[in-house]
């Protein structure tokens, strides 16, 4: 029995949405602000101004797998990540933070931002457990929505980036 | 008698936050890092009035935990509240169908937790009456 390639699958992938068609920077900023108020503190503001990230950065991220597949990444300086951890833990913050404390808290912030970002995307989608370290690089510059903010004057970026390379141009 | 709660989340930070809110309301709290650890706590015979459980966790996720609790008649009295960043409607329906009573989406405020507990009649001063 022979089958005919109707091109349906190819056409289907050709219509793969880019993140910029699904979510905008204002929505990402709003999701992050809600997470900050609830997790970090009611007085904690994210100022939508770009700042230069230091050389020593750390990222936390979660993967979203569904009609749109990609990663929600938070990146900031290591000291800022530690400050975020202290703010999040509040009175429960230990006198000396270890790297696991920072990874846990910074990862949880990515989990909350990513989970709410997923809800703004077409579903159903699955969310991975958070990871912390050196974030995966964006694979397609067009499939990227990035917001740069300042928290307590320190730069932090939030990226919603596709996991798939750009489709070939015909 | 204290009203008891078990907080299950793979994030230590989130466990501390939720536990702090519940302790502030008068709960006696134990914690577990994933669903299997949560079942281990219940199997010791320490059966709380309330379990707050995350969804996405290693080893045993929140949905598996809810299903496991609901298969044991000895744990029928436990009220289960999912506290999770999983906010798709279909997922909420799945959790409720599996036996969760309430659903709180992260990020949440202390007031949101309090309001849900009030709806469930699980504020400690109400339970003690």
Interface residues (C-beta under 8 A of the other chain):
Chain A: X34 X35 X37 X38 X39 X85 X88 X89 X90 X91 X92 X101 X104 X105 X107 X108 X111 X112 X114 X115 X116 X118 X119 X123 X124 X125 X127 X128 X129
Chain B: X10 X11 X12 X13 X14 X16 X17 X20 X56 X57 X58 X84 X85 X86 X87 X88 X90 X91 X105 X106 X107 X108 X109
